[in-house]
Amino acid sequence: MKNLLISISLMSTMLFIKCKKTGAVHETIDSFLTNHFNYKPGTYWIYIDSITGEQDSFVVNDNTFSSSGPTGNSSVLTDGIGMHIYQYNSLKVKTATWNMTLTGREIAMTYNGNIYIDYYAFVLLPFQAELLGYGDEDSGYIESINNSYMYNYKTYTDVVKIRHINDYDPVFAHFNNTFYFNKEIGIIKMLLEQDVTNIWELERYKIVK
């Protein structure tokens, strides 16, 4: 019995030393993002294209929490929330999938449409944004913050205007996007300059958190 206790004690000490040596860091999602941008199924935004008059719906299909790491040389355990947002046209045909991910202080978005896949991310903490570039793939800047924006007789305040520019490939040089963010509602306007230019402006919405 004495030997068993000694063995257990040694094992506990070794585990403690190993854990201490590893020094894993747990990166949680900032509460500002989870409070304002953690959209659940039942959330939707309906936009009108001011150029064509088309009406599209953007619907949150799912919301999944996950943790990844530590792996390899990384000692960081990272929490994340992923959301798939489906875009439907007026005929209720799904035309694209938007993937929104929350990690740390960052919002990342992937647009997966019929034409191309684009990736960009920005920090919103507090509601002062900083767009993050990834190598030579893209770039962007914050054009304005704390603005008011009026559309359809509605005034939105605390609006951050974010410009995203794809400038690494001449073929996609015209794929430039502008987003107007409000922390309580999400995207209230999108100017998508691609093969076809769309200006989506928010008509109505329902937010579930």
Residue frames relative to the residue before (quaternion, step in Angstrom):
aa qw qx qy qz dx dy dz
M 1.0000 0.0000 0.0000 0.0000 0.00 0.00 0.00
K 0.6380 0.5328 -0.3212 0.4538 3.55 1.02 -0.84
N 0.6552 0.5065 -0.3090 0.4676 3.57 1.00 -0.87
L 0.6248 0.5429 -0.3328 0.4518 3.58 1.05 -0.77
L 0.6602 0.5046 -0.3043 0.4657 3.57 0.95 -0.88
I 0.6390 0.5223 -0.3223 0.4637 3.57 1.03 -0.81
S 0.6481 0.5265 -0.3113 0.4537 3.57 1.01 -0.89
I 0.6528 0.5068 -0.3034 0.4744 3.57 0.96 -0.91
S 0.6462 0.5256 -0.3149 0.4550 3.57 0.98 -0.86
L 0.6614 0.5058 -0.3016 0.4645 3.57 0.96 -0.89
M 0.6448 0.5216 -0.3166 0.4604 3.56 0.98 -0.88
S 0.6471 0.5199 -0.3154 0.4599 3.58 0.97 -0.89
T 0.6550 0.5182 -0.3085 0.4552 3.57 0.98 -0.90
M 0.6597 0.5124 -0.3019 0.4594 3.56 0.99 -0.90
L 0.6460 0.5156 -0.3148 0.4666 3.58 1.01 -0.84
F 0.6415 0.5272 -0.3211 0.4555 3.57 1.03 -0.85
I 0.6614 0.5037 -0.3037 0.4654 3.57 0.95 -0.93
K 0.6482 0.5274 -0.3146 0.4502 3.57 0.97 -0.89
C 0.6699 0.4934 -0.2984 0.4677 3.58 0.91 -0.93
K 0.6576 0.5158 -0.3080 0.4545 3.54 1.02 -0.89
K 0.6544 0.5171 -0.2997 0.4631 3.52 1.06 -0.85
T 0.6368 0.5401 -0.3275 0.4422 3.57 1.00 -0.83
G 0.0851 -0.8559 0.5043 0.0765 3.55 1.02 -0.86
A 0.1041 0.8312 -0.5373 0.0983 3.56 0.95 0.88
V 0.2424 -0.7591 0.5935 0.1129 3.54 -1.01 0.93
H 0.2352 -0.7720 0.5773 0.1242 3.57 -0.83 1.01
E 0.1301 -0.8002 0.5840 0.0414 3.58 -0.49 1.22
T 0.1378 -0.8086 0.5705 0.0420 3.55 -0.37 1.26
I 0.5627 -0.5820 0.4603 0.3644 3.55 -1.31 0.22
D 0.4960 -0.6726 0.4553 0.3072 3.56 -0.79 0.97
S 0.5547 -0.6531 0.4123 0.3094 3.55 -0.97 0.91
F 0.5603 0.5946 -0.3982 0.4170 3.60 1.14 -0.49
L 0.6833 0.4738 -0.2843 0.4772 3.57 0.97 -0.85
T 0.6859 0.4773 -0.3030 0.4582 3.59 0.86 -0.88
N 0.6470 0.5229 -0.3259 0.4492 3.59 1.09 -0.62
H 0.8057 0.3288 -0.1374 0.4731 3.58 0.97 -0.84
F 0.8215 0.2649 -0.1053 0.4938 3.61 1.00 -0.71
N 0.4910 0.6525 -0.4354 0.3789 3.60 1.22 0.29
Y 0.0229 -0.8564 0.5151 -0.0261 3.55 0.49 1.25
K 0.2427 -0.7744 0.5738 0.1105 3.56 -0.97 0.92
P 0.6646 -0.4706 0.3781 0.4404 3.60 -1.25 0.31
G 0.6383 0.4477 -0.3845 0.4943 3.55 -0.88 0.97
T 0.5892 0.5483 -0.3558 0.4751 3.56 1.33 -0.32
Y 0.1287 0.7821 -0.6063 0.0646 3.55 -1.02 0.76
W 0.1582 -0.7344 0.6502 0.1136 3.52 -1.36 0.44
I 0.1402 -0.7723 0.6143 0.0806 3.58 -0.95 0.85
Y 0.1002 -0.8172 0.5676 -0.0075 3.54 -0.67 1.19
I 0.2572 -0.7169 0.6257 0.1685 3.53 -1.28 0.58
D 0.3406 -0.7069 0.5813 0.2153 3.57 -0.94 0.92
S 0.3271 -0.7891 0.4879 0.1798 3.56 -0.42 1.22
I 0.6064 0.5373 -0.3617 0.4612 3.60 1.25 -0.15
T 0.8141 0.2616 -0.1088 0.5069 3.57 0.76 -1.08
G 0.4352 -0.6946 0.4634 0.3366 3.58 1.18 -0.47
E 0.4449 0.6963 -0.4533 0.3343 3.59 1.29 0.06
Q 0.2419 -0.7535 0.5963 0.1351 3.53 -1.23 0.60
D 0.0213 -0.7959 0.6047 -0.0211 3.57 -0.76 1.08
S 0.2778 -0.7419 0.5903 0.1546 3.53 -1.21 0.67
F 0.1594 -0.7536 0.6327 0.0794 3.56 -1.07 0.84
V 0.0365 -0.8434 0.5315 -0.0697 3.56 -0.36 1.31
V 0.3775 -0.7078 0.5485 0.2359 3.58 -0.87 0.95
N 0.2452 -0.8096 0.5232 0.1035 3.55 -0.54 1.21
D 0.8069 -0.0655 0.0816 0.5814 3.59 0.99 -0.78
N 0.1528 -0.7519 0.6366 0.0779 3.52 -1.36 0.35
T 0.0279 0.8366 -0.5398 0.0896 3.58 -0.43 1.25
F 0.2421 -0.7498 0.6016 0.1312 3.55 -0.94 0.99
S 0.0674 0.7937 -0.6019 0.0564 3.57 -1.04 0.79
S 0.1956 -0.7357 0.6313 0.1479 3.55 -1.35 0.34
S 0.0553 -0.8072 0.5876 0.0100 3.56 -0.96 0.86
G 0.7262 0.3825 -0.3201 0.4730 3.56 -1.19 0.72
P 0.5844 -0.0756 -0.7816 -0.2043 1.51 -2.48 0.15
T 0.0591 -0.7919 0.6074 0.0228 3.60 -1.10 0.68
G 0.8354 0.1619 -0.1291 0.5092 3.55 -1.16 0.66
N 0.8073 -0.2159 0.1945 0.5136 3.55 -0.80 -1.04
S 0.5649 0.6060 -0.3822 0.4092 3.56 1.30 -0.15
S 0.1902 -0.7828 0.5847 0.0960 3.55 -1.00 0.86
V 0.5251 0.6502 -0.3866 0.3899 3.57 1.27 0.38
L 0.1851 -0.7281 0.6519 0.1031 3.55 -1.00 0.97
T 0.0958 -0.8409 0.5325 -0.0073 3.57 -0.45 1.24
D 0.2756 -0.7390 0.5949 0.1551 3.55 -0.90 1.00
G 0.0217 0.8034 -0.5947 0.0197 3.54 -1.14 0.63
I 0.1762 -0.7388 0.6376 0.1290 3.54 -1.27 0.48
G 0.0991 -0.8084 0.5798 0.0233 3.55 -0.78 1.06
M 0.0750 -0.7911 0.6069 0.0148 3.55 -1.02 0.88
H 0.2129 -0.7344 0.6282 0.1437 3.57 -1.03 0.83
I 0.0875 -0.7902 0.6065 0.0106 3.55 -0.72 1.11
Y 0.2048 -0.8068 0.5474 0.0860 3.56 -0.51 1.20
Q 0.2465 -0.7577 0.5903 0.1288 3.53 -1.01 0.90
Y 0.0733 -0.7991 0.5967 -0.0051 3.57 -0.80 1.10
N 0.3755 -0.7026 0.5502 0.2505 3.55 -1.07 0.69
S 0.7421 -0.4247 0.2743 0.4400 3.59 -1.27 0.00
L 0.6502 0.4873 -0.3124 0.4920 3.60 1.27 -0.33
K 0.4735 -0.6998 0.4009 0.3542 3.58 1.38 0.17
V 0.4304 0.6558 -0.4816 0.3908 3.54 1.12 0.77
K 0.3967 -0.7188 0.5137 0.2492 3.59 -0.79 0.99
T 0.1518 -0.8283 0.5380 0.0373 3.57 -0.67 1.13
A 0.8114 0.0043 0.0201 0.5842 3.60 1.16 -0.40
T 0.2472 -0.7257 0.6169 0.1781 3.52 -1.37 0.28
W 0.1516 -0.7543 0.6339 0.0786 3.54 -0.93 0.98
N 0.1509 -0.7770 0.6067 0.0736 3.58 -0.83 1.01
M 0.0628 -0.7902 0.6095 0.0076 3.56 -0.70 1.11
T 0.0585 -0.8072 0.5872 -0.0139 3.57 -0.83 1.04
L 0.1779 -0.7604 0.6176 0.0932 3.56 -1.01 0.89
T 0.1632 0.7558 -0.6227 0.1197 3.59 -0.83 1.03
G 0.8412 0.0519 -0.0517 0.5357 3.58 -0.89 0.91
R 0.7471 -0.2975 0.2698 0.5297 3.56 -0.51 -1.26
E 0.6209 0.6042 -0.2882 0.4079 3.54 1.28 0.16
I 0.1798 -0.7156 0.6622 0.1308 3.51 -1.25 0.70
A 0.0471 -0.7858 0.6165 0.0165 3.56 -0.81 1.00
M 0.0979 -0.8033 0.5868 0.0286 3.56 -1.05 0.80
T 0.0998 -0.7574 0.6424 0.0603 3.53 -1.11 0.78
Y 0.1694 -0.7720 0.6067 0.0847 3.53 -0.83 1.02
N 0.0552 -0.8116 0.5811 -0.0254 3.57 -0.56 1.18
G 0.1095 0.8212 -0.5460 0.1246 3.55 0.05 1.31
N 0.7265 -0.4121 0.3081 0.4555 3.53 -1.24 -0.32
I 0.7076 0.4807 -0.2558 0.4504 3.59 1.17 -0.52
Y 0.8054 -0.1526 0.1620 0.5494 3.59 0.69 -0.99
I 0.3590 -0.6780 0.5880 0.2562 3.52 -1.39 0.12
D 0.0531 -0.8082 0.5864 -0.0133 3.56 -0.76 1.01
Y 0.1185 -0.8018 0.5847 0.0346 3.56 -1.06 0.77
Y 0.1689 0.7694 -0.6025 0.1282 3.55 -0.93 0.87
A 0.1101 -0.7974 0.5921 0.0379 3.54 -1.19 0.48
F 0.0154 -0.7931 0.6089 0.0074 3.52 -1.22 0.47
V 0.4178 -0.6886 0.5442 0.2350 3.51 -1.27 0.55
L 0.0358 -0.7861 0.6170 0.0070 3.55 -0.98 0.88
L 0.4863 0.6521 -0.4455 0.3740 3.59 0.24 1.24
P 0.4113 -0.4438 -0.7227 0.3341 1.57 -0.61 2.36
F 0.7932 -0.3165 0.1508 0.4978 3.63 -0.97 -0.46
Q 0.4075 0.6006 -0.5444 0.4206 3.51 0.70 1.28
A 0.2128 -0.8483 0.4773 0.0851 3.57 -0.36 1.21
E 0.0688 -0.7484 0.6573 0.0558 3.51 -1.30 0.54
L 0.2690 -0.7775 0.5445 0.1631 3.57 -0.56 1.09
L 0.2754 -0.7769 0.5520 0.1257 3.55 -0.95 0.95
G 0.2395 -0.7607 0.5864 0.1420 3.58 -0.87 0.92
Y 0.2542 -0.7600 0.5793 0.1492 3.57 -1.18 0.52
G 0.8126 -0.1848 0.0786 0.5472 3.56 -0.16 1.34
D 0.7515 -0.3371 0.2766 0.4951 3.55 -0.90 -0.96
E 0.4391 0.7512 -0.4235 0.2521 3.56 1.27 0.05
D 0.8037 -0.1120 0.1078 0.5744 3.55 0.90 -0.84
S 0.1301 -0.7697 0.6183 0.0918 3.52 -1.28 0.10
G 0.0381 0.8081 -0.5874 0.0240 3.51 -1.25 0.05
Y 0.1578 -0.7809 0.5967 0.0965 3.50 -1.29 0.02
I 0.4625 -0.6311 0.5430 0.3050 3.51 -1.33 0.33
E 0.2781 -0.8001 0.5123 0.1414 3.53 -0.45 1.22
S 0.7942 -0.1256 0.0971 0.5865 3.59 1.01 -0.71
I 0.1526 -0.7722 0.6109 0.0843 3.56 -1.25 0.50
N 0.8285 0.2404 -0.1692 0.4766 3.53 -1.34 0.36
N 0.3739 0.7305 -0.4878 0.2979 3.55 1.01 0.80
S 0.3450 -0.6598 0.6049 0.2825 3.51 -1.39 0.10
Y 0.0743 -0.7926 0.6049 0.0189 3.55 -1.04 0.77
M 0.1467 -0.8037 0.5738 0.0581 3.56 -0.80 1.03
Y 0.1453 0.7584 -0.6262 0.1075 3.54 -1.00 0.91
N 0.8541 0.0497 -0.0560 0.5147 3.55 -1.03 0.88
Y 0.6745 -0.5285 0.2647 0.4423 3.56 1.00 0.98
K 0.6044 0.5097 -0.3750 0.4840 3.58 1.21 0.46
T 0.2092 -0.7724 0.5890 0.1130 3.55 -1.01 0.83
Y 0.1375 -0.7736 0.6168 0.0475 3.56 -0.81 1.09
T 0.1881 -0.7847 0.5838 0.0891 3.57 -0.93 0.93
D 0.7840 0.2992 -0.2479 0.4841 3.56 -1.35 0.20
V 0.3008 0.7643 -0.5045 0.2661 3.55 0.87 1.01
V 0.1672 -0.7632 0.6192 0.0786 3.55 -0.95 0.99
K 0.2046 -0.7818 0.5815 0.0938 3.57 -0.79 1.07
I 0.0643 -0.8191 0.5690 -0.0341 3.55 -0.59 1.22
R 0.1748 -0.7743 0.6028 0.0804 3.56 -0.88 1.02
H 0.0764 -0.7778 0.6231 0.0295 3.55 -0.90 0.97
I 0.0894 -0.8207 0.5642 -0.0126 3.57 -0.75 1.09
N 0.2248 -0.7408 0.6193 0.1310 3.55 -0.91 0.95
D 0.0983 0.8513 -0.5011 0.1204 3.58 -0.11 1.27
Y 0.5345 0.6565 -0.3999 0.3513 3.59 1.17 0.34
D 0.7738 0.2388 -0.1290 0.5722 3.59 1.19 -0.38
P 0.4629 -0.7092 0.4523 0.2796 3.63 -0.60 1.10
V 0.5994 0.5791 -0.3651 0.4148 3.59 1.10 -0.65
F 0.7795 0.3016 -0.1440 0.5298 3.55 1.07 -0.81
A 0.3048 0.8021 -0.4776 0.1887 3.58 1.23 0.29
H 0.6888 0.4760 -0.2841 0.4673 3.58 1.14 -0.55
F 0.5263 0.6139 -0.4252 0.4066 3.61 1.25 0.11
N 0.2296 0.7721 -0.5485 0.2242 3.53 0.24 1.31
N 0.1250 -0.8221 0.5553 0.0135 3.55 -0.86 0.98
T 0.1161 -0.7653 0.6285 0.0765 3.54 -1.19 0.63
F 0.0942 -0.8026 0.5889 0.0119 3.56 -0.88 1.01
Y 0.1901 -0.7418 0.6340 0.1079 3.53 -1.12 0.81
F 0.0974 -0.8329 0.5447 0.0004 3.56 -0.42 1.25
N 0.0595 -0.7348 0.6737 0.0514 3.51 -1.20 0.75
K 0.4897 -0.7224 0.3987 0.2817 3.58 -0.69 1.05
E 0.6827 0.4778 -0.3030 0.4625 3.61 1.10 -0.47
I 0.7779 0.3524 -0.1544 0.4969 3.57 1.10 -0.72
G 0.4787 -0.6223 0.4758 0.3964 3.57 1.00 -0.83
I 0.7823 -0.2615 0.2228 0.5197 3.56 -1.01 -0.84
I 0.1554 -0.8057 0.5663 0.0778 3.58 -0.67 1.07
K 0.7896 0.0393 -0.0481 0.6105 3.58 1.27 -0.28
M 0.0565 -0.7767 0.6270 0.0195 3.56 -1.11 0.79
L 0.1054 -0.7396 0.6615 0.0655 3.53 -0.94 0.96
L 0.0375 -0.8124 0.5806 -0.0395 3.57 -0.33 1.28
E 0.0854 -0.7998 0.5942 -0.0007 3.54 -0.42 1.29
Q 0.1772 0.7755 -0.5755 0.1898 3.55 -0.11 1.31
D 0.7720 -0.1977 0.1893 0.5736 3.59 -0.93 -0.81
V 0.7444 0.1567 -0.1070 0.6403 3.53 1.25 -0.61
T 0.3291 -0.7502 0.5387 0.1966 3.59 -0.85 0.93
N 0.0397 -0.7791 0.6257 -0.0033 3.54 -0.93 1.02
I 0.0957 -0.7466 0.6534 0.0809 3.54 -1.11 0.71
W 0.0799 -0.8216 0.5645 -0.0033 3.55 -0.11 1.33
E 0.0243 -0.7936 0.6075 -0.0225 3.57 -0.74 1.09
L 0.5443 -0.6799 0.4008 0.2845 3.51 -0.90 1.06
E 0.2207 -0.7752 0.5843 0.0947 3.54 -0.85 1.08
R 0.7486 -0.2188 0.1588 0.6054 3.58 0.90 -0.96
Y 0.1142 -0.8078 0.5782 0.0026 3.54 -1.24 0.42
K 0.1022 -0.7379 0.6565 0.1189 3.51 -1.39 0.18
I 0.1467 -0.8053 0.5725 0.0462 3.57 -0.72 1.08
V 0.0402 -0.7706 0.6360 0.0015 3.56 -0.90 1.02
K 0.0127 0.8108 -0.5836 0.0440 3.58 -0.71 1.08
